[in-house]
Amino acid sequence: MIIQRILPFAKQLIETHVNASSVVIDATCGNGWDTQFLAQLVPDGYVYACDIQAAAVEKTSERVQSFKNVKVIHTGHEHIIDYIPTQHRQSLDAAIFNLGYLPKGDKSIVTHPDTTICAIENIFKQLSSEGIIVVVVYPGHPEGQIESNAVHQFLSHFDQNMAHVLKYEFINQQNNPPYIVAIEKR
């Protein structure tokens, strides 16, 4: 299969940018599926996962309780770097975001453009050379469309000497399907 669906492609992008001892971030841990994937991917490294919702932190913590290389933090993604020790910041190779709301959760609690852009900026500053930030954007709901527009605008003007920015999307699907933006540090 040449064309991959959105979430498998996001995971493939992460896989190609990390090694067993990488430090990675799940910037919107939600139900913990990406956190679990990352923990398995970096068995000798470390995963920092966060969410603004206590329910998400609880679900993720339960899902990854058998892993010793994960720290789940109840905070907004714009603050995640503050929780990463200096020695781990030097090995920060990847981060993933799934924007929008918690699946099967309170749909009135969503990610916001200002905190998402702040988080991308903060993580990018610490990212290793050739590290990657993968953002899965969900423009199919009103707040998601606003965030999509803001993130797209911000990344469209990202200095090309600092990073390659990729947008991966399906253009023949209805109802504003999700898409990926990936920022690879030069």
C-alpha positions as CSV (number, residue, x, y, z in Angstrom):
1,M,0.0,0.0,0.0
2,I,1.5,3.3,-1.1
3,I,-1.0,5.6,0.5
4,Q,-1.3,5.3,4.3
5,R,-4.1,6.5,6.5
6,I,-3.4,9.4,8.8
7,L,-2.6,7.8,12.1
8,P,-0.4,5.0,10.7
9,F,1.5,7.6,8.7
10,A,2.0,9.7,11.8
11,K,3.4,6.7,13.6
12,Q,5.7,5.9,10.7
13,L,7.1,9.4,10.7
14,I,7.9,9.0,14.4
15,E,9.5,5.6,13.9
16,T,11.9,6.9,11.3
17,H,13.2,9.6,13.6
18,V,13.8,7.8,16.9
19,N,16.0,5.0,18.3
20,A,15.6,2.8,21.3
21,S,17.1,5.4,23.7
22,S,15.3,8.5,22.4
23,V,13.3,10.8,24.5
24,V,9.8,11.5,23.1
25,I,6.7,13.5,23.9
26,D,3.0,12.7,23.6
27,A,1.7,16.3,23.9
28,T,-1.9,15.2,24.0
29,C,-2.0,11.8,25.6
30,G,-5.8,11.4,25.5
31,N,-6.6,7.7,26.0
32,G,-3.0,6.7,26.0
33,W,-2.7,4.8,22.7
34,D,0.1,7.0,21.4
35,T,1.9,7.0,24.8
36,Q,1.8,3.2,24.8
37,F,3.1,3.1,21.2
38,L,6.0,5.5,22.1
39,A,6.9,3.5,25.2
40,Q,7.3,0.4,23.2
41,L,9.2,2.3,20.5
42,V,11.8,3.7,22.9
43,P,12.4,0.9,25.5
44,D,15.7,2.4,26.6
45,G,14.5,6.0,26.3
46,Y,11.8,7.9,28.0
47,V,8.3,9.2,27.2
48,Y,6.8,12.3,28.6
49,A,3.0,12.5,28.1
50,C,0.6,15.2,29.1
51,D,-3.0,16.3,28.9
52,I,-5.0,19.1,30.4
53,Q,-7.8,16.7,31.4
54,A,-7.5,14.6,34.5
55,A,-9.6,11.8,32.9
56,A,-7.0,11.6,30.0
57,V,-4.1,11.5,32.5
58,E,-5.9,8.8,34.4
59,K,-6.7,6.6,31.4
60,T,-3.2,7.0,30.0
61,S,-1.6,6.2,33.4
62,E,-3.6,3.0,33.6
63,R,-2.7,2.0,30.0
64,V,1.0,2.4,30.5
65,Q,1.3,1.3,34.1
66,S,3.6,-1.6,33.2
67,F,6.1,0.7,31.5
68,K,9.0,2.1,33.6
69,N,10.0,4.6,30.9
70,V,6.9,6.8,31.0
71,K,5.9,9.9,33.0
72,V,2.3,11.1,32.6
73,I,1.8,14.7,33.6
74,H,-1.5,16.7,34.2
75,T,-0.6,19.9,32.4
76,G,-1.1,21.8,29.2
77,H,1.2,20.8,26.3
78,E,2.6,24.4,26.3
79,H,4.3,23.5,29.7
80,I,5.5,20.0,29.0
81,I,9.2,21.1,28.4
82,D,9.2,22.4,32.0
83,Y,8.8,18.8,33.3
84,I,11.6,17.3,31.3
85,P,15.0,17.2,33.0
86,T,17.9,18.9,31.3
87,Q,19.7,15.6,30.6
88,H,16.6,14.3,28.7
89,R,16.2,17.4,26.7
90,Q,19.4,16.6,25.0
91,S,17.9,13.4,23.5
92,L,14.5,14.8,22.5
93,D,14.0,13.3,19.1
94,A,10.2,13.4,18.6
95,A,6.8,14.7,19.7
96,I,3.3,13.9,18.6
97,F,0.1,15.9,19.0
98,N,-3.5,14.7,18.3
99,L,-5.4,18.0,18.4
100,G,-9.1,18.5,19.2
101,Y,-11.0,16.8,22.0
102,L,-10.6,13.6,23.9
103,P,-12.3,10.7,22.0
104,K,-15.4,9.6,24.0
105,G,-14.8,12.5,26.4
106,D,-16.1,16.0,26.9
107,K,-16.2,17.6,23.5
108,S,-16.4,21.1,25.0
109,I,-12.7,20.7,26.2
110,V,-10.5,21.2,23.1
111,T,-7.0,22.2,22.3
112,H,-6.5,25.8,21.4
113,P,-4.4,27.5,18.7
114,D,-2.4,29.7,21.1
115,T,-1.4,26.9,23.4
116,T,-0.7,24.5,20.6
117,I,1.5,27.0,18.8
118,C,3.3,27.8,22.0
119,A,3.9,24.1,22.6
120,I,5.2,23.5,19.1
121,E,7.6,26.4,19.6
122,N,8.8,25.3,23.0
123,I,9.3,21.7,21.9
124,F,11.0,22.7,18.7
125,K,13.6,24.7,20.6
126,Q,14.6,21.6,22.5
127,L,14.3,19.1,19.6
128,S,17.5,17.4,18.4
129,S,18.8,18.0,14.9
130,E,16.7,15.9,12.5
131,G,14.1,15.4,15.2
132,I,10.4,15.6,14.3
133,I,7.2,17.0,15.6
134,V,4.1,15.3,14.2
135,V,0.7,17.1,14.6
136,V,-2.5,15.4,13.7
137,V,-5.0,18.2,13.0
138,Y,-8.8,17.7,13.1
139,P,-10.6,20.5,11.3
140,G,-14.0,18.7,11.2
141,H,-15.5,20.6,14.1
142,P,-15.8,24.4,14.5
143,E,-13.0,24.9,17.1
144,G,-10.8,22.4,15.1
145,Q,-11.2,24.5,12.0
146,I,-10.1,27.6,13.8
147,E,-7.0,25.8,15.2
148,S,-6.3,24.2,11.9
149,N,-6.2,27.7,10.2
150,A,-3.9,29.1,12.9
151,V,-1.5,26.1,12.9
152,H,-1.4,26.1,9.1
153,Q,-0.7,29.9,9.0
154,F,2.0,29.6,11.7
155,L,3.8,26.7,10.0
156,S,3.5,28.2,6.5
157,H,5.8,30.9,7.7
158,F,8.2,28.7,9.6
159,D,11.8,29.5,8.6
160,Q,12.8,26.9,6.0
161,N,16.4,27.1,7.1
162,M,15.4,25.8,10.5
163,A,13.0,23.0,9.5
164,H,11.2,21.1,6.7
165,V,7.5,21.3,7.2
166,L,5.3,18.7,5.5
167,K,1.5,18.6,5.2
168,Y,-0.1,15.2,4.4
169,E,-3.8,15.1,3.6
170,F,-6.5,13.5,1.6
171,I,-8.1,16.0,-0.7
172,N,-11.1,14.0,-1.9
173,Q,-12.7,13.2,1.4
174,Q,-15.8,15.0,2.8
175,N,-16.3,16.8,6.1
176,N,-12.9,18.3,6.6
177,P,-10.9,15.1,7.3
178,P,-7.9,15.1,9.6
179,Y,-4.4,15.8,8.2
180,I,-0.8,15.7,9.4
181,V,1.8,18.4,9.6
182,A,5.3,17.4,10.4
183,I,8.1,19.6,11.4
184,E,11.6,18.1,10.9
185,K,14.4,20.2,12.5
186,R,17.4,20.8,10.3
